[in-house]
Amino acid sequence: MATGVMFIVMFGLMFLGVPIAVAMFISMFVLINIDPVTTSSFIAQTTYGGVASFTNLALPFFMISGTIMETGGLSKRLVSAANSIIGGVTGSLGMVTVIACMFFGAVSGSAPATVAAIGAIMIPMMVQEGYSKYYATALACCAGGLGVIVPPSYPLVLYGVTCNQSVGDLFIAGLLPSCVVGGVLILINYAYCKKHHLKGENHFQMKSAFRAWWDAKWALIMPVIILGGIYGGFFTATEAAVVAVVYGIFIGFVVYRELKIEKLWAVFRDNAAFIAGTMFIMCPAKATGSVFAYLNINQTIADFMFSISSNYYVVMFMIFVIMFIVGMFIQTTPAIIILAPTLLSVVTQVGCDPIHFGIILDLALAIAFVTPPVAINLFVGSSLTGISIDKITKAEMPLLFGLIAAFFVVAFIPAISLLLLGRI
């Protein structure tokens, strides 16, 4: 009874527009007033525990490093590098958009930042070459989701912290799945461009390609430094995030010379509110997850799902449905902190590796970035082009189905995530 009231209060307040963190706090105190299953002291302690972690420091630093890379001129160099290797094939600019999003995701770890940085450059170029403005925007929004799949990815850091999994292993495990998602988007783009007879005019030239890649080398080295440093034992994931910030500042100021003091100050200022909001959500989300575990809600959910089926593939399908619906209404941070431990306890009972499940969860939430009403990538795309959300949503449908297909390929074939870790 009390648990049901807690859920009604929580989702009712969210529906009314109350901030998610506040809604979770209020619902927990309503719970303990109706049925004192725990104490306010326990809630306060777990709230503090939501942010009192050394690994949690990686989140703000990865967010800042991505913005620094965007401001410091790396995005246009990554686009040039991607464009130089495609040549004049059918749908070349769309392919460049996907590949550039993969490159930029490897230095930003953020989906919205990837859409903003790459979309601002590629959408006008695609429209000029004859692409529909609606399709071009939809492609940039969907490909921008690669920003949270290609390592380093802040949702993977968050999952690692929440579920006590190795962030370095999660980063390595995300490499091949990101290639699967990128490959699916490229195939869909090829089919679209084949139908509309869209062929690039820039033919491959070795000299131009070499020049573009040489110019982008400092941006491309960064993921190598992060992953190599973590796996080489030189620093932890948190220290890698700090190294990324320092490296980005150095490249922006000294090498490319496009980063100025006033721009750097604006980066810190603009990220402060977003980081504070993320941390504010993490506090009650961690406490809510602890209350769920205390009430044995995890086992209740597991029993319910296993009453339907204990087949691995059916369970994966049910989890996708849950995350797809949740992602439409709840932001990534609370979704991971609240649901990841619960769902992990379910999937491990059907033989799913915790690292593989982290990638599955990340893919599902990447799809949530382009599924309204809470679709941050679509809002970024709309702000870039002035196109309404509903028109972008209509144009993205083939791409959305492609993302869903890629999810099931990765979910049903664990080797894609675990091959590079040697866990198969």
ChimeraX attribute file (.defattr): number of C-alpha atoms within 10 A of each C-alpha:
attribute: neighborCount
match mode: 1-to-1
recipient: residues
	/A:1	8
	/A:2	15
	/A:3	18
	/A:4	10
	/A:5	14
	/A:6	21
	/A:7	15
	/A:8	13
	/A:9	19
	/A:10	22
	/A:11	17
	/A:12	14
	/A:13	18
	/A:14	18
	/A:15	13
	/A:16	9
	/A:17	10
	/A:18	14
	/A:19	13
	/A:20	20
	/A:21	20
	/A:22	15
	/A:23	21
	/A:24	26
	/A:25	19
	/A:26	15
	/A:27	22
	/A:28	23
	/A:29	17
	/A:30	18
	/A:31	21
	/A:32	17
	/A:33	14
	/A:34	13
	/A:35	12
	/A:36	12
	/A:37	12
	/A:38	16
	/A:39	11
	/A:40	13
	/A:41	9
	/A:42	13
	/A:43	22
	/A:44	14
	/A:45	12
	/A:46	21
	/A:47	22
	/A:48	16
	/A:49	15
	/A:50	23
	/A:51	20
	/A:52	12
	/A:53	11
	/A:54	11
	/A:55	18
	/A:56	21
	/A:57	17
	/A:58	21
	/A:59	22
	/A:60	20
	/A:61	22
	/A:62	27
	/A:63	22
	/A:64	25
	/A:65	24
	/A:66	27
	/A:67	25
	/A:68	28
	/A:69	24
	/A:70	24
	/A:71	21
	/A:72	24
	/A:73	19
	/A:74	28
	/A:75	25
	/A:76	19
	/A:77	21
	/A:78	26
	/A:79	26
	/A:80	20
	/A:81	26
	/A:82	26
	/A:83	25
	/A:84	23
	/A:85	20
	/A:86	21
	/A:87	20
	/A:88	17
	/A:89	17
	/A:90	22
	/A:91	27
	/A:92	25
	/A:93	31
	/A:94	31
	/A:95	25
	/A:96	25
	/A:97	28
	/A:98	29
	/A:99	25
	/A:100	30
	/A:101	34
	/A:102	29
	/A:103	25
	/A:104	33
	/A:105	31
	/A:106	28
	/A:107	33
	/A:108	32
	/A:109	31
	/A:110	27
	/A:111	28
	/A:112	23
	/A:113	23
	/A:114	34
	/A:115	33
	/A:116	20
	/A:117	25
	/A:118	27
	/A:119	28
	/A:120	19
	/A:121	15
	/A:122	24
	/A:123	27
	/A:124	16
	/A:125	16
	/A:126	24
	/A:127	16
	/A:128	11
	/A:129	15
	/A:130	14
	/A:131	22
	/A:132	15
	/A:133	18
	/A:134	21
	/A:135	24
	/A:136	27
	/A:137	33
	/A:138	30
	/A:139	30
	/A:140	29
	/A:141	34
	/A:142	28
	/A:143	33
	/A:144	34
	/A:145	34
	/A:146	33
	/A:147	29
	/A:148	28
	/A:149	33
	/A:150	32
	/A:151	30
	/A:152	31
	/A:153	27
	/A:154	26
	/A:155	26
	/A:156	30
	/A:157	27
	/A:158	25
	/A:159	25
	/A:160	22
	/A:161	20
	/A:162	20
	/A:163	17
	/A:164	11
	/A:165	17
	/A:166	16
	/A:167	26
	/A:168	21
	/A:169	20
	/A:170	26
	/A:171	22
	/A:172	21
	/A:173	25
	/A:174	28
	/A:175	19
	/A:176	19
	/A:177	27
	/A:178	26
	/A:179	18
	/A:180	17
	/A:181	26
	/A:182	24
	/A:183	17
	/A:184	18
	/A:185	26
	/A:186	24
	/A:187	15
	/A:188	19
	/A:189	24
	/A:190	21
	/A:191	14
	/A:192	18
	/A:193	21
	/A:194	13
	/A:195	10
	/A:196	14
	/A:197	14
	/A:198	21
	/A:199	19
	/A:200	19
	/A:201	13
	/A:202	15
	/A:203	14
	/A:204	15
	/A:205	12
	/A:206	11
	/A:207	9
	/A:208	14
	/A:209	19
	/A:210	14
	/A:211	14
	/A:212	20
	/A:213	20
	/A:214	13
	/A:215	17
	/A:216	21
	/A:217	15
	/A:218	17
	/A:219	23
	/A:220	20
	/A:221	12
	/A:222	17
	/A:223	20
	/A:224	12
	/A:225	17
	/A:226	27
	/A:227	21
	/A:228	15
	/A:229	18
	/A:230	20
	/A:231	15
	/A:232	11
	/A:233	9
	/A:234	12
	/A:235	16
	/A:236	19
	/A:237	26
	/A:238	21
	/A:239	19
	/A:240	23
	/A:241	24
	/A:242	20
	/A:243	20
	/A:244	25
	/A:245	21
	/A:246	15
	/A:247	18
	/A:248	28
	/A:249	21
	/A:250	15
	/A:251	21
	/A:252	23
	/A:253	15
	/A:254	11
	/A:255	13
	/A:256	14
	/A:257	13
	/A:258	14
	/A:259	22
	/A:260	14
	/A:261	9
	/A:262	8
	/A:263	14
	/A:264	19
	/A:265	11
	/A:266	15
	/A:267	18
	/A:268	14
	/A:269	11
	/A:270	13
	/A:271	17
	/A:272	14
	/A:273	11
	/A:274	13
	/A:275	17
	/A:276	12
	/A:277	13
	/A:278	19
	/A:279	19
	/A:280	17
	/A:281	24
	/A:282	27
	/A:283	25
	/A:284	30
	/A:285	26
	/A:286	23
	/A:287	25
	/A:288	23
	/A:289	24
	/A:290	19
	/A:291	20
	/A:292	18
	/A:293	14
	/A:294	12
	/A:295	14
	/A:296	12
	/A:297	15
	/A:298	19
	/A:299	16
	/A:300	12
	/A:301	15
	/A:302	19
	/A:303	14
	/A:304	10
	/A:305	16
	/A:306	16
	/A:307	9
	/A:308	11
	/A:309	13
	/A:310	16
	/A:311	10
	/A:312	17
	/A:313	14
	/A:314	14
	/A:315	19
	/A:316	19
	/A:317	14
	/A:318	15
	/A:319	19
	/A:320	21
	/A:321	13
	/A:322	14
	/A:323	23
	/A:324	18
	/A:325	14
	/A:326	18
	/A:327	25
	/A:328	19
	/A:329	18
	/A:330	19
	/A:331	19
	/A:332	20
	/A:333	18
	/A:334	23
	/A:335	18
	/A:336	29
	/A:337	27
	/A:338	21
	/A:339	20
	/A:340	21
	/A:341	19
	/A:342	22
	/A:343	20
	/A:344	20
	/A:345	16
	/A:346	22
	/A:347	19
	/A:348	13
	/A:349	13
	/A:350	15
	/A:351	9
	/A:352	17
	/A:353	16
	/A:354	19
	/A:355	28
	/A:356	22
	/A:357	22
	/A:358	27
	/A:359	28
	/A:360	25
	/A:361	25
	/A:362	25
	/A:363	29
	/A:364	24
	/A:365	28
	/A:366	28
	/A:367	23
	/A:368	27
	/A:369	26
	/A:370	29
	/A:371	22
	/A:372	17
	/A:373	16
	/A:374	18
	/A:375	23
	/A:376	19
	/A:377	30
	/A:378	30
	/A:379	22
	/A:380	23
	/A:381	29
	/A:382	20
	/A:383	13
	/A:384	16
	/A:385	16
	/A:386	10
	/A:387	16
	/A:388	14
	/A:389	19
	/A:390	13
	/A:391	14
	/A:392	23
	/A:393	21
	/A:394	13
	/A:395	18
	/A:396	24
	/A:397	14
	/A:398	15
	/A:399	24
	/A:400	21
	/A:401	15
	/A:402	20
	/A:403	24
	/A:404	16
	/A:405	14
	/A:406	22
	/A:407	23
	/A:408	17
	/A:409	15
	/A:410	21
	/A:411	25
	/A:412	15
	/A:413	11
	/A:414	20
	/A:415	18
	/A:416	21
	/A:417	29
	/A:418	22
	/A:419	13
	/A:420	15
	/A:421	13
	/A:422	8
	/A:423	11
	/A:424	10
